[in-house]
């Protein structure tokens, strides 16, 4: 599972098996797990919180969302490289 970057103590990453889903990232503290928080990435570079299974506090979620949104082009580029695709499916 490729780690994209860290934001403070949080890691932002993809699961290697997620390539068939629309583009999204997972966020957690420490070692990535199945209980990581998930953000869908939208066509316009926004985010939709899919779930917050890792129980990240709302204030941290807001900061993470801003940072992740600012990395839209980087995340899209890494998605294409990792999943070996030229096209990206978006949630909306």
PyMOL Python script that loads the backbone (N, CA, C, O; Angstrom):
from pymol import cmd

cmd.read_pdbstr("""\
ATOM      1  N   UNK A   1       0.854  -1.161   0.000  1.00  0.00           N
ATOM      2  CA  UNK A   1       0.000   0.000   0.000  1.00  0.00           C
ATOM      3  C   UNK A   1       0.901   1.225   0.000  1.00  0.00           C
ATOM      4  O   UNK A   1       1.723   1.412   0.897  1.00  0.00           O
ATOM      5  N   UNK A   2       0.734   2.042  -1.009  1.00  0.00           N
ATOM      6  CA  UNK A   2       1.602   3.219  -1.104  1.00  0.00           C
ATOM      7  C   UNK A   2       1.193   4.335  -0.150  1.00  0.00           C
ATOM      8  O   UNK A   2       0.030   4.732  -0.080  1.00  0.00           O
ATOM      9  N   UNK A   3       2.178   4.818   0.570  1.00  0.00           N
ATOM     10  CA  UNK A   3       1.977   5.981   1.419  1.00  0.00           C
ATOM     11  C   UNK A   3       2.232   7.219   0.564  1.00  0.00           C
ATOM     12  O   UNK A   3       3.261   7.315  -0.106  1.00  0.00           O
ATOM     13  N   UNK A   4       1.302   8.157   0.589  1.00  0.00           N
ATOM     14  CA  UNK A   4       1.433   9.362  -0.229  1.00  0.00           C
ATOM     15  C   UNK A   4       2.211  10.451   0.491  1.00  0.00           C
ATOM     16  O   UNK A   4       3.171  11.001  -0.048  1.00  0.00           O
ATOM     17  N   UNK A   5       1.790  10.760   1.716  1.00  0.00           N
ATOM     18  CA  UNK A   5       2.453  11.796   2.503  1.00  0.00           C
ATOM     19  C   UNK A   5       1.911  11.749   3.925  1.00  0.00           C
ATOM     20  O   UNK A   5       0.946  11.043   4.219  1.00  0.00           O
ATOM     21  N   UNK A   6       2.546  12.508   4.788  1.00  0.00           N
ATOM     22  CA  UNK A   6       2.088  12.643   6.173  1.00  0.00           C
ATOM     23  C   UNK A   6       1.645  14.069   6.410  1.00  0.00           C
ATOM     24  O   UNK A   6       2.176  15.014   5.826  1.00  0.00           O
ATOM     25  N   UNK A   7       0.668  14.202   7.275  1.00  0.00           N
ATOM     26  CA  UNK A   7       0.188  15.513   7.726  1.00  0.00           C
ATOM     27  C   UNK A   7       0.248  15.437   9.245  1.00  0.00           C
ATOM     28  O   UNK A   7      -0.624  14.837   9.875  1.00  0.00           O
ATOM     29  N   UNK A   8       1.255  16.033   9.823  1.00  0.00           N
ATOM     30  CA  UNK A   8       1.455  15.886  11.269  1.00  0.00           C
ATOM     31  C   UNK A   8       1.689  14.417  11.587  1.00  0.00           C
ATOM     32  O   UNK A   8       2.594  13.790  11.036  1.00  0.00           O
ATOM     33  N   UNK A   9       0.874  13.875  12.472  1.00  0.00           N
ATOM     34  CA  UNK A   9       1.014  12.464  12.865  1.00  0.00           C
ATOM     35  C   UNK A   9       0.149  11.528  12.023  1.00  0.00           C
ATOM     36  O   UNK A   9       0.124  10.321  12.265  1.00  0.00           O
ATOM     37  N   UNK A  10      -0.560  12.080  11.035  1.00  0.00           N
ATOM     38  CA  UNK A  10      -1.449  11.275  10.190  1.00  0.00           C
ATOM     39  C   UNK A  10      -0.756  10.859   8.899  1.00  0.00           C
ATOM     40  O   UNK A  10       0.021  11.625   8.329  1.00  0.00           O
ATOM     41  N   UNK A  11      -1.039   9.646   8.445  1.00  0.00           N
ATOM     42  CA  UNK A  11      -0.538   9.142   7.171  1.00  0.00           C
ATOM     43  C   UNK A  11      -1.688   9.121   6.173  1.00  0.00           C
ATOM     44  O   UNK A  11      -2.810   8.740   6.507  1.00  0.00           O
ATOM     45  N   UNK A  12      -1.395   9.533   4.949  1.00  0.00           N
ATOM     46  CA  UNK A  12      -2.368   9.510   3.866  1.00  0.00           C
ATOM     47  C   UNK A  12      -1.869   8.486   2.851  1.00  0.00           C
ATOM     48  O   UNK A  12      -0.720   8.548   2.413  1.00  0.00           O
ATOM     49  N   UNK A  13      -2.741   7.536   2.475  1.00  0.00           N
ATOM     50  CA  UNK A  13      -2.286   6.422   1.650  1.00  0.00           C
ATOM     51  C   UNK A  13      -3.422   5.846   0.812  1.00  0.00           C
ATOM     52  O   UNK A  13      -4.592   6.173   1.011  1.00  0.00           O
ATOM     53  N   UNK A  14      -3.048   4.971  -0.141  1.00  0.00           N
ATOM     54  CA  UNK A  14      -3.987   4.142  -0.904  1.00  0.00           C
ATOM     55  C   UNK A  14      -3.868   2.717  -0.393  1.00  0.00           C
ATOM     56  O   UNK A  14      -2.819   2.328   0.120  1.00  0.00           O
ATOM     57  N   UNK A  15      -4.933   1.934  -0.526  1.00  0.00           N
ATOM     58  CA  UNK A  15      -4.837   0.484  -0.392  1.00  0.00           C
ATOM     59  C   UNK A  15      -4.574  -0.042  -1.792  1.00  0.00           C
ATOM     60  O   UNK A  15      -5.203   0.421  -2.743  1.00  0.00           O
ATOM     61  N   UNK A  16      -3.687  -0.971  -1.945  1.00  0.00           N
ATOM     62  CA  UNK A  16      -3.330  -1.479  -3.269  1.00  0.00           C
ATOM     63  C   UNK A  16      -4.481  -2.180  -3.973  1.00  0.00           C
ATOM     64  O   UNK A  16      -4.450  -2.319  -5.196  1.00  0.00           O
ATOM     65  N   UNK A  17      -5.483  -2.620  -3.248  1.00  0.00           N
ATOM     66  CA  UNK A  17      -6.620  -3.322  -3.852  1.00  0.00           C
ATOM     67  C   UNK A  17      -7.762  -2.383  -4.241  1.00  0.00           C
ATOM     68  O   UNK A  17      -8.812  -2.850  -4.683  1.00  0.00           O
ATOM     69  N   UNK A  18      -7.579  -1.079  -4.088  1.00  0.00           N
ATOM     70  CA  UNK A  18      -8.673  -0.123  -4.288  1.00  0.00           C
ATOM     71  C   UNK A  18      -8.798   0.424  -5.711  1.00  0.00           C
ATOM     72  O   UNK A  18      -9.629   1.302  -5.943  1.00  0.00           O
ATOM     73  N   UNK A  19      -8.019  -0.052  -6.654  1.00  0.00           N
ATOM     74  CA  UNK A  19      -7.972   0.529  -7.984  1.00  0.00           C
ATOM     75  C   UNK A  19      -9.258   0.488  -8.778  1.00  0.00           C
ATOM     76  O   UNK A  19      -9.415   1.268  -9.718  1.00  0.00           O
ATOM     77  N   UNK A  20     -10.182  -0.390  -8.437  1.00  0.00           N
ATOM     78  CA  UNK A  20     -11.441  -0.462  -9.178  1.00  0.00           C
ATOM     79  C   UNK A  20     -12.471   0.545  -8.667  1.00  0.00           C
ATOM     80  O   UNK A  20     -13.461   0.819  -9.345  1.00  0.00           O
ATOM     81  N   UNK A  21     -12.244   1.086  -7.499  1.00  0.00           N
ATOM     82  CA  UNK A  21     -13.150   2.081  -6.922  1.00  0.00           C
ATOM     83  C   UNK A  21     -12.820   3.467  -7.466  1.00  0.00           C
ATOM     84  O   UNK A  21     -11.746   3.669  -8.033  1.00  0.00           O
ATOM     85  N   UNK A  22     -13.735   4.427  -7.299  1.00  0.00           N
ATOM     86  CA  UNK A  22     -13.379   5.817  -7.623  1.00  0.00           C
ATOM     87  C   UNK A  22     -12.211   6.269  -6.745  1.00  0.00           C
ATOM     88  O   UNK A  22     -11.978   5.712  -5.673  1.00  0.00           O
ATOM     89  N   UNK A  23     -11.489   7.273  -7.206  1.00  0.00           N
ATOM     90  CA  UNK A  23     -10.296   7.744  -6.510  1.00  0.00           C
ATOM     91  C   UNK A  23     -10.641   8.211  -5.090  1.00  0.00           C
ATOM     92  O   UNK A  23     -11.628   8.911  -4.864  1.00  0.00           O
ATOM     93  N   UNK A  24      -9.795   7.800  -4.151  1.00  0.00           N
ATOM     94  CA  UNK A  24      -9.976   8.156  -2.740  1.00  0.00           C
ATOM     95  C   UNK A  24      -8.662   7.931  -2.003  1.00  0.00           C
ATOM     96  O   UNK A  24      -7.736   7.311  -2.525  1.00  0.00           O
ATOM     97  N   UNK A  25      -8.603   8.441  -0.796  1.00  0.00           N
ATOM     98  CA  UNK A  25      -7.448   8.204   0.069  1.00  0.00           C
ATOM     99  C   UNK A  25      -7.933   7.740   1.430  1.00  0.00           C
ATOM    100  O   UNK A  25      -9.077   7.972   1.820  1.00  0.00           O
ATOM    101  N   UNK A  26      -7.039   7.085   2.134  1.00  0.00           N
ATOM    102  CA  UNK A  26      -7.276   6.661   3.510  1.00  0.00           C
ATOM    103  C   UNK A  26      -6.337   7.452   4.404  1.00  0.00           C
ATOM    104  O   UNK A  26      -5.246   7.838   3.984  1.00  0.00           O
ATOM    105  N   UNK A  27      -6.763   7.692   5.635  1.00  0.00           N
ATOM    106  CA  UNK A  27      -5.972   8.462   6.597  1.00  0.00           C
ATOM    107  C   UNK A  27      -6.015   7.759   7.944  1.00  0.00           C
ATOM    108  O   UNK A  27      -7.073   7.313   8.390  1.00  0.00           O
ATOM    109  N   UNK A  28      -4.847   7.662   8.595  1.00  0.00           N
ATOM    110  CA  UNK A  28      -4.801   7.080   9.930  1.00  0.00           C
ATOM    111  C   UNK A  28      -3.578   7.585  10.669  1.00  0.00           C
ATOM    112  O   UNK A  28      -2.687   8.199  10.082  1.00  0.00           O
ATOM    113  N   UNK A  29      -3.550   7.321  11.950  1.00  0.00           N
ATOM    114  CA  UNK A  29      -2.351   7.549  12.760  1.00  0.00           C
ATOM    115  C   UNK A  29      -1.645   6.219  12.881  1.00  0.00           C
ATOM    116  O   UNK A  29      -2.286   5.177  13.019  1.00  0.00           O
ATOM    117  N   UNK A  30      -0.323   6.251  12.831  1.00  0.00           N
ATOM    118  CA  UNK A  30       0.436   5.020  13.021  1.00  0.00           C
ATOM    119  C   UNK A  30       0.357   4.100  11.816  1.00  0.00           C
ATOM    120  O   UNK A  30       0.347   4.551  10.671  1.00  0.00           O
ATOM    121  N   UNK A  31       0.303   2.821  12.088  1.00  0.00           N
ATOM    122  CA  UNK A  31       0.306   1.794  11.044  1.00  0.00           C
ATOM    123  C   UNK A  31      -1.047   1.769  10.334  1.00  0.00           C
ATOM    124  O   UNK A  31      -2.083   1.682  10.992  1.00  0.00           O
ATOM    125  N   UNK A  32      -1.054   1.844   8.998  1.00  0.00           N
ATOM    126  CA  UNK A  32      -2.317   1.771   8.263  1.00  0.00           C
ATOM    127  C   UNK A  32      -3.091   0.497   8.589  1.00  0.00           C
ATOM    128  O   UNK A  32      -2.515  -0.583   8.717  1.00  0.00           O
ATOM    129  N   UNK A  33      -4.410   0.647   8.721  1.00  0.00           N
ATOM    130  CA  UNK A  33      -5.260  -0.500   9.031  1.00  0.00           C
ATOM    131  C   UNK A  33      -6.568  -0.377   8.272  1.00  0.00           C
ATOM    132  O   UNK A  33      -6.840   0.642   7.638  1.00  0.00           O
ATOM    133  N   UNK A  34      -7.368  -1.417   8.344  1.00  0.00           N
ATOM    134  CA  UNK A  34      -8.671  -1.418   7.679  1.00  0.00           C
ATOM    135  C   UNK A  34      -9.626  -0.400   8.300  1.00  0.00           C
ATOM    136  O   UNK A  34     -10.637  -0.051   7.689  1.00  0.00           O
ATOM    137  N   UNK A  35      -9.326   0.070   9.481  1.00  0.00           N
ATOM    138  CA  UNK A  35     -10.171   1.053  10.152  1.00  0.00           C
ATOM    139  C   UNK A  35      -9.764   2.486   9.858  1.00  0.00           C
ATOM    140  O   UNK A  35     -10.111   3.393  10.615  1.00  0.00           O
ATOM    141  N   UNK A  36      -9.039   2.705   8.781  1.00  0.00           N
ATOM    142  CA  UNK A  36      -8.609   4.056   8.429  1.00  0.00           C
ATOM    143  C   UNK A  36      -9.793   4.870   7.912  1.00  0.00           C
ATOM    144  O   UNK A  36     -10.719   4.333   7.304  1.00  0.00           O
ATOM    145  N   UNK A  37      -9.741   6.145   8.162  1.00  0.00           N
ATOM    146  CA  UNK A  37     -10.737   7.083   7.657  1.00  0.00           C
ATOM    147  C   UNK A  37     -10.593   7.172   6.139  1.00  0.00           C
ATOM    148  O   UNK A  37      -9.486   7.062   5.611  1.00  0.00           O
ATOM    149  N   UNK A  38     -11.717   7.371   5.437  1.00  0.00           N
ATOM    150  CA  UNK A  38     -11.690   7.373   3.971  1.00  0.00           C
ATOM    151  C   UNK A  38     -12.334   8.638   3.426  1.00  0.00           C
ATOM    152  O   UNK A  38     -13.432   9.022   3.831  1.00  0.00           O
ATOM    153  N   UNK A  39     -11.619   9.288   2.486  1.00  0.00           N
ATOM    154  CA  UNK A  39     -12.127  10.466   1.781  1.00  0.00           C
ATOM    155  C   UNK A  39     -12.239  10.154   0.290  1.00  0.00           C
ATOM    156  O   UNK A  39     -11.263   9.723  -0.325  1.00  0.00           O
ATOM    157  N   UNK A  40     -13.418  10.366  -0.298  1.00  0.00           N
ATOM    158  CA  UNK A  40     -13.572  10.335  -1.752  1.00  0.00           C
ATOM    159  C   UNK A  40     -13.063  11.665  -2.294  1.00  0.00           C
ATOM    160  O   UNK A  40     -13.251  12.710  -1.669  1.00  0.00           O
ATOM    161  N   UNK A  41     -12.427  11.624  -3.443  1.00  0.00           N
ATOM    162  CA  UNK A  41     -11.952  12.848  -4.087  1.00  0.00           C
ATOM    163  C   UNK A  41     -12.885  13.150  -5.251  1.00  0.00           C
ATOM    164  O   UNK A  41     -13.186  12.267  -6.054  1.00  0.00           O
ATOM    165  N   UNK A  42     -13.343  14.399  -5.346  1.00  0.00           N
ATOM    166  CA  UNK A  42     -14.282  14.775  -6.396  1.00  0.00           C
ATOM    167  C   UNK A  42     -13.550  15.383  -7.598  1.00  0.00           C
ATOM    168  O   UNK A  42     -12.383  15.763  -7.501  1.00  0.00           O
ATOM    169  N   UNK A  43     -14.249  15.467  -8.723  1.00  0.00           N
ATOM    170  CA  UNK A  43     -13.669  15.999  -9.964  1.00  0.00           C
ATOM    171  C   UNK A  43     -13.106  17.402  -9.791  1.00  0.00           C
ATOM    172  O   UNK A  43     -12.105  17.762 -10.411  1.00  0.00           O
ATOM    173  N   UNK A  44     -13.758  18.191  -8.942  1.00  0.00           N
ATOM    174  CA  UNK A  44     -13.319  19.585  -8.780  1.00  0.00           C
ATOM    175  C   UNK A  44     -12.261  19.740  -7.689  1.00  0.00           C
ATOM    176  O   UNK A  44     -11.916  20.862  -7.317  1.00  0.00           O
ATOM    177  N   UNK A  45     -11.744  18.622  -7.173  1.00  0.00           N
ATOM    178  CA  UNK A  45     -10.688  18.673  -6.169  1.00  0.00           C
ATOM    179  C   UNK A  45     -11.184  18.722  -4.742  1.00  0.00           C
ATOM    180  O   UNK A  45     -10.391  18.851  -3.809  1.00  0.00           O
ATOM    181  N   UNK A  46     -12.482  18.622  -4.564  1.00  0.00           N
ATOM    182  CA  UNK A  46     -13.044  18.592  -3.210  1.00  0.00           C
ATOM    183  C   UNK A  46     -12.981  17.197  -2.618  1.00  0.00           C
ATOM    184  O   UNK A  46     -12.522  16.253  -3.261  1.00  0.00           O
ATOM    185  N   UNK A  47     -13.441  17.083  -1.401  1.00  0.00           N
ATOM    186  CA  UNK A  47     -13.464  15.797  -0.704  1.00  0.00           C
ATOM    187  C   UNK A  47     -14.828  15.534  -0.114  1.00  0.00           C
ATOM    188  O   UNK A  47     -15.551  16.455   0.266  1.00  0.00           O
ATOM    189  N   UNK A  48     -15.166  14.262  -0.043  1.00  0.00           N
ATOM    190  CA  UNK A  48     -16.369  13.814   0.659  1.00  0.00           C
ATOM    191  C   UNK A  48     -15.905  12.759   1.657  1.00  0.00           C
ATOM    192  O   UNK A  48     -15.237  11.792   1.289  1.00  0.00           O
ATOM    193  N   UNK A  49     -16.260  12.951   2.907  1.00  0.00           N
ATOM    194  CA  UNK A  49     -15.891  11.980   3.927  1.00  0.00           C
ATOM    195  C   UNK A  49     -16.761  10.738   3.746  1.00  0.00           C
ATOM    196  O   UNK A  49     -17.977  10.795   3.933  1.00  0.00           O
ATOM    197  N   UNK A  50     -16.144   9.627   3.385  1.00  0.00           N
ATOM    198  CA  UNK A  50     -16.876   8.363   3.215  1.00  0.00           C
ATOM    199  C   UNK A  50     -17.194   7.765   4.579  1.00  0.00           C
ATOM    200  O   UNK A  50     -18.315   7.322   4.828  1.00  0.00           O
ATOM    201  N   UNK A  51     -16.204   7.758   5.453  1.00  0.00           N
ATOM    202  CA  UNK A  51     -16.400   7.300   6.834  1.00  0.00           C
ATOM    203  C   UNK A  51     -15.193   7.716   7.667  1.00  0.00           C
ATOM    204  O   UNK A  51     -14.114   7.998   7.146  1.00  0.00           O
ATOM    205  N   UNK A  52     -15.412   7.743   8.960  1.00  0.00           N
ATOM    206  CA  UNK A  52     -14.357   8.118   9.902  1.00  0.00           C
ATOM    207  C   UNK A  52     -14.150   6.989  10.903  1.00  0.00           C
ATOM    208  O   UNK A  52     -14.269   7.189  12.112  1.00  0.00           O
ATOM    209  N   UNK A  53     -13.839   5.805  10.389  1.00  0.00           N
ATOM    210  CA  UNK A  53     -13.667   4.630  11.249  1.00  0.00           C
ATOM    211  C   UNK A  53     -12.519   4.781  12.248  1.00  0.00           C
ATOM    212  O   UNK A  53     -12.523   4.139  13.298  1.00  0.00           O
ATOM    213  N   UNK A  54     -11.542   5.622  11.929  1.00  0.00           N
ATOM    214  CA  UNK A  54     -10.426   5.795  12.866  1.00  0.00           C
ATOM    215  C   UNK A  54     -10.700   6.901  13.887  1.00  0.00           C
ATOM    216  O   UNK A  54      -9.824   7.253  14.677  1.00  0.00           O
ATOM    217  N   UNK A  55     -11.913   7.442  13.867  1.00  0.00           N
ATOM    218  CA  UNK A  55     -12.364   8.409  14.883  1.00  0.00           C
ATOM    219  C   UNK A  55     -11.449   9.626  15.006  1.00  0.00           C
ATOM    220  O   UNK A  55     -11.087  10.028  16.111  1.00  0.00           O
ATOM    221  N   UNK A  56     -11.086  10.197  13.888  1.00  0.00           N
ATOM    222  CA  UNK A  56     -10.270  11.410  13.888  1.00  0.00           C
ATOM    223  C   UNK A  56     -11.149  12.569  14.352  1.00  0.00           C
ATOM    224  O   UNK A  56     -12.266  12.718  13.856  1.00  0.00           O
ATOM    225  N   UNK A  57     -10.681  13.388  15.283  1.00  0.00           N
ATOM    226  CA  UNK A  57     -11.472  14.522  15.758  1.00  0.00           C
ATOM    227  C   UNK A  57     -11.834  15.474  14.601  1.00  0.00           C
ATOM    228  O   UNK A  57     -11.064  15.629  13.653  1.00  0.00           O
ATOM    229  N   UNK A  58     -13.001  16.098  14.692  1.00  0.00           N
ATOM    230  CA  UNK A  58     -13.501  16.963  13.624  1.00  0.00           C
ATOM    231  C   UNK A  58     -12.520  18.076  13.258  1.00  0.00           C
ATOM    232  O   UNK A  58     -12.346  18.382  12.078  1.00  0.00           O
ATOM    233  N   UNK A  59     -11.884  18.678  14.247  1.00  0.00           N
ATOM    234  CA  UNK A  59     -10.940  19.762  13.940  1.00  0.00           C
ATOM    235  C   UNK A  59      -9.771  19.240  13.096  1.00  0.00           C
ATOM    236  O   UNK A  59      -9.308  19.926  12.185  1.00  0.00           O
ATOM    237  N   UNK A  60      -9.295  18.028  13.398  1.00  0.00           N
ATOM    238  CA  UNK A  60      -8.225  17.420  12.602  1.00  0.00           C
ATOM    239  C   UNK A  60      -8.733  17.046  11.216  1.00  0.00           C
ATOM    240  O   UNK A  60      -8.021  17.213  10.226  1.00  0.00           O
ATOM    241  N   UNK A  61      -9.971  16.537  11.141  1.00  0.00           N
ATOM    242  CA  UNK A  61     -10.552  16.199   9.836  1.00  0.00           C
ATOM    243  C   UNK A  61     -10.600  17.422   8.925  1.00  0.00           C
ATOM    244  O   UNK A  61     -10.292  17.337   7.737  1.00  0.00           O
ATOM    245  N   UNK A  62     -10.988  18.551   9.492  1.00  0.00           N
ATOM    246  CA  UNK A  62     -11.070  19.787   8.701  1.00  0.00           C
ATOM    247  C   UNK A  62      -9.693  20.179   8.152  1.00  0.00           C
ATOM    248  O   UNK A  62      -9.570  20.541   6.982  1.00  0.00           O
ATOM    249  N   UNK A  63      -8.679  20.108   8.982  1.00  0.00           N
ATOM    250  CA  UNK A  63      -7.319  20.442   8.544  1.00  0.00           C
ATOM    251  C   UNK A  63      -6.814  19.435   7.516  1.00  0.00           C
ATOM    252  O   UNK A  63      -6.204  19.817   6.518  1.00  0.00           O
ATOM    253  N   UNK A  64      -7.062  18.170   7.755  1.00  0.00           N
ATOM    254  CA  UNK A  64      -6.636  17.134   6.817  1.00  0.00           C
ATOM    255  C   UNK A  64      -7.312  17.327   5.458  1.00  0.00           C
ATOM    256  O   UNK A  64      -6.667  17.208   4.416  1.00  0.00           O
ATOM    257  N   UNK A  65      -8.600  17.623   5.474  1.00  0.00           N
ATOM    258  CA  UNK A  65      -9.339  17.818   4.229  1.00  0.00           C
ATOM    259  C   UNK A  65      -8.750  18.969   3.424  1.00  0.00           C
ATOM    260  O   UNK A  65      -8.609  18.862   2.206  1.00  0.00           O
ATOM    261  N   UNK A  66      -8.410  20.049   4.078  1.00  0.00           N
ATOM    262  CA  UNK A  66      -7.803  21.185   3.373  1.00  0.00           C
ATOM    263  C   UNK A  66      -6.472  20.791   2.751  1.00  0.00           C
ATOM    264  O   UNK A  66      -6.198  21.118   1.596  1.00  0.00           O
ATOM    265  N   UNK A  67      -5.660  20.098   3.505  1.00  0.00           N
ATOM    266  CA  UNK A  67      -4.344  19.707   3.003  1.00  0.00           C
ATOM    267  C   UNK A  67      -4.468  18.711   1.855  1.00  0.00           C
ATOM    268  O   UNK A  67      -3.793  18.848   0.834  1.00  0.00           O
ATOM    269  N   UNK A  68      -5.323  17.718   2.020  1.00  0.00           N
ATOM    270  CA  UNK A  68      -5.509  16.698   0.983  1.00  0.00           C
ATOM    271  C   UNK A  68      -6.058  17.339  -0.292  1.00  0.00           C
ATOM    272  O   UNK A  68      -5.606  17.010  -1.389  1.00  0.00           O
ATOM    273  N   UNK A  69      -7.016  18.239  -0.164  1.00  0.00           N
ATOM    274  CA  UNK A  69      -7.568  18.932  -1.339  1.00  0.00           C
ATOM    275  C   UNK A  69      -6.483  19.687  -2.097  1.00  0.00           C
ATOM    276  O   UNK A  69      -6.485  19.718  -3.328  1.00  0.00           O
ATOM    277  N   UNK A  70      -5.568  20.288  -1.369  1.00  0.00           N
ATOM    278  CA  UNK A  70      -4.482  21.049  -1.997  1.00  0.00           C
ATOM    279  C   UNK A  70      -3.516  20.138  -2.760  1.00  0.00           C
ATOM    280  O   UNK A  70      -2.749  20.609  -3.599  1.00  0.00           O
ATOM    281  N   UNK A  71      -3.555  18.854  -2.474  1.00  0.00           N
ATOM    282  CA  UNK A  71      -2.680  17.880  -3.136  1.00  0.00           C
ATOM    283  C   UNK A  71      -3.391  17.123  -4.261  1.00  0.00           C
ATOM    284  O   UNK A  71      -2.937  16.057  -4.677  1.00  0.00           O
ATOM    285  N   UNK A  72      -4.496  17.669  -4.750  1.00  0.00           N
ATOM    286  CA  UNK A  72      -5.339  17.008  -5.752  1.00  0.00           C
ATOM    287  C   UNK A  72      -4.530  16.479  -6.944  1.00  0.00           C
ATOM    288  O   UNK A  72      -4.638  15.299  -7.277  1.00  0.00           O
ATOM    289  N   UNK A  73      -3.738  17.312  -7.578  1.00  0.00           N
ATOM    290  CA  UNK A  73      -3.011  16.898  -8.781  1.00  0.00           C
ATOM    291  C   UNK A  73      -1.953  15.841  -8.463  1.00  0.00           C
ATOM    292  O   UNK A  73      -1.743  14.913  -9.245  1.00  0.00           O
ATOM    293  N   UNK A  74      -1.296  15.983  -7.327  1.00  0.00           N
ATOM    294  CA  UNK A  74      -0.311  14.986  -6.902  1.00  0.00           C
ATOM    295  C   UNK A  74      -0.999  13.639  -6.662  1.00  0.00           C
ATOM    296  O   UNK A  74      -0.508  12.607  -7.120  1.00  0.00           O
ATOM    297  N   UNK A  75      -2.118  13.639  -5.954  1.00  0.00           N
ATOM    298  CA  UNK A  75      -2.837  12.404  -5.646  1.00  0.00           C
ATOM    299  C   UNK A  75      -3.311  11.737  -6.940  1.00  0.00           C
ATOM    300  O   UNK A  75      -3.177  10.524  -7.097  1.00  0.00           O
ATOM    301  N   UNK A  76      -3.859  12.521  -7.861  1.00  0.00           N
ATOM    302  CA  UNK A  76      -4.313  11.961  -9.142  1.00  0.00           C
ATOM    303  C   UNK A  76      -3.151  11.330  -9.899  1.00  0.00           C
ATOM    304  O   UNK A  76      -3.292  10.244 -10.461  1.00  0.00           O
ATOM    305  N   UNK A  77      -2.018  11.998  -9.915  1.00  0.00           N
ATOM    306  CA  UNK A  77      -0.834  11.480 -10.596  1.00  0.00           C
ATOM    307  C   UNK A  77      -0.369  10.168  -9.971  1.00  0.00           C
ATOM    308  O   UNK A  77      -0.052   9.213 -10.680  1.00  0.00           O
ATOM    309  N   UNK A  78      -0.331  10.129  -8.654  1.00  0.00           N
ATOM    310  CA  UNK A  78       0.098   8.920  -7.955  1.00  0.00           C
ATOM    311  C   UNK A  78      -0.897   7.776  -8.159  1.00  0.00           C
ATOM    312  O   UNK A  78      -0.489   6.622  -8.283  1.00  0.00           O
ATOM    313  N   UNK A  79      -2.195   8.083  -8.194  1.00  0.00           N
ATOM    314  CA  UNK A  79      -3.231   7.063  -8.447  1.00  0.00           C
ATOM    315  C   UNK A  79      -2.981   6.418  -9.815  1.00  0.00           C
ATOM    316  O   UNK A  79      -2.991   5.194  -9.949  1.00  0.00           O
ATOM    317  N   UNK A  80      -2.758   7.264 -10.824  1.00  0.00           N
ATOM    318  CA  UNK A  80      -2.516   6.752 -12.182  1.00  0.00           C
ATOM    319  C   UNK A  80      -1.279   5.867 -12.227  1.00  0.00           C
ATOM    320  O   UNK A  80      -1.286   4.809 -12.857  1.00  0.00           O
ATOM    321  N   UNK A  81      -0.221   6.303 -11.560  1.00  0.00           N
ATOM    322  CA  UNK A  81       1.019   5.509 -11.542  1.00  0.00           C
ATOM    323  C   UNK A  81       0.816   4.178 -10.822  1.00  0.00           C
ATOM    324  O   UNK A  81       1.172   3.117 -11.335  1.00  0.00           O
ATOM    325  N   UNK A  82       0.240   4.256  -9.631  1.00  0.00           N
ATOM    326  CA  UNK A  82       0.117   3.053  -8.815  1.00  0.00           C
ATOM    327  C   UNK A  82      -0.832   2.031  -9.431  1.00  0.00           C
ATOM    328  O   UNK A  82      -0.542   0.834  -9.435  1.00  0.00           O
ATOM    329  N   UNK A  83      -1.962   2.499  -9.950  1.00  0.00           N
ATOM    330  CA  UNK A  83      -2.960   1.575 -10.501  1.00  0.00           C
ATOM    331  C   UNK A  83      -2.815   1.385 -12.012  1.00  0.00           C
ATOM    332  O   UNK A  83      -3.647   0.743 -12.653  1.00  0.00           O
ATOM    333  N   UNK A  84      -1.738   1.959 -12.572  1.00  0.00           N
ATOM    334  CA  UNK A  84      -1.399   1.789 -13.985  1.00  0.00           C
ATOM    335  C   UNK A  84      -2.603   2.052 -14.892  1.00  0.00           C
ATOM    336  O   UNK A  84      -3.054   1.179 -15.634  1.00  0.00           O
ATOM    337  N   UNK A  85      -3.102   3.280 -14.805  1.00  0.00           N
ATOM    338  CA  UNK A  85      -4.264   3.673 -15.590  1.00  0.00           C
ATOM    339  C   UNK A  85      -4.075   5.102 -16.098  1.00  0.00           C
ATOM    340  O   UNK A  85      -3.356   5.895 -15.490  1.00  0.00           O
ATOM    341  N   UNK A  86      -4.715   5.417 -17.200  1.00  0.00           N
ATOM    342  CA  UNK A  86      -4.706   6.778 -17.719  1.00  0.00           C
ATOM    343  C   UNK A  86      -5.969   7.526 -17.349  1.00  0.00           C
ATOM    344  O   UNK A  86      -6.034   8.751 -17.446  1.00  0.00           O
ATOM    345  N   UNK A  87      -6.983   6.767 -16.919  1.00  0.00           N
ATOM    346  CA  UNK A  87      -8.260   7.386 -16.566  1.00  0.00           C
ATOM    347  C   UNK A  87      -8.543   7.206 -15.081  1.00  0.00           C
ATOM    348  O   UNK A  87      -8.206   6.189 -14.475  1.00  0.00           O
ATOM    349  N   UNK A  88      -9.168   8.223 -14.525  1.00  0.00           N
ATOM    350  CA  UNK A  88      -9.542   8.181 -13.110  1.00  0.00           C
ATOM    351  C   UNK A  88     -11.063   8.257 -13.025  1.00  0.00           C
ATOM    352  O   UNK A  88     -11.692   9.093 -13.673  1.00  0.00           O
ATOM    353  N   UNK A  89     -11.644   7.370 -12.218  1.00  0.00           N
ATOM    354  CA  UNK A  89     -13.074   7.442 -11.920  1.00  0.00           C
ATOM    355  C   UNK A  89     -13.228   8.286 -10.662  1.00  0.00           C
ATOM    356  O   UNK A  89     -12.506   8.091  -9.684  1.00  0.00           O
ATOM    357  N   UNK A  90     -14.169   9.224 -10.690  1.00  0.00           N
ATOM    358  CA  UNK A  90     -14.439  10.058  -9.527  1.00  0.00           C
ATOM    359  C   UNK A  90     -15.774   9.672  -8.911  1.00  0.00           C
ATOM    360  O   UNK A  90     -16.680   9.226  -9.615  1.00  0.00           O
ATOM    361  N   UNK A  91     -15.898   9.841  -7.616  1.00  0.00           N
ATOM    362  CA  UNK A  91     -17.134   9.562  -6.895  1.00  0.00           C
ATOM    363  C   UNK A  91     -18.237  10.478  -7.401  1.00  0.00           C
ATOM    364  O   UNK A  91     -19.376  10.047  -7.580  1.00  0.00           O
ATOM    365  N   UNK A  92     -17.898  11.745  -7.631  1.00  0.00           N
ATOM    366  CA  UNK A  92     -18.834  12.701  -8.217  1.00  0.00           C
ATOM    367  C   UNK A  92     -18.060  13.924  -8.693  1.00  0.00           C
ATOM    368  O   UNK A  92     -18.654  14.863  -9.222  1.00  0.00           O
TER     369      UNK A  92
END
""", "prot")
cmd.dss("prot")
cmd.show_as("cartoon", "prot")
cmd.util.cbc("prot")
cmd.orient("prot")
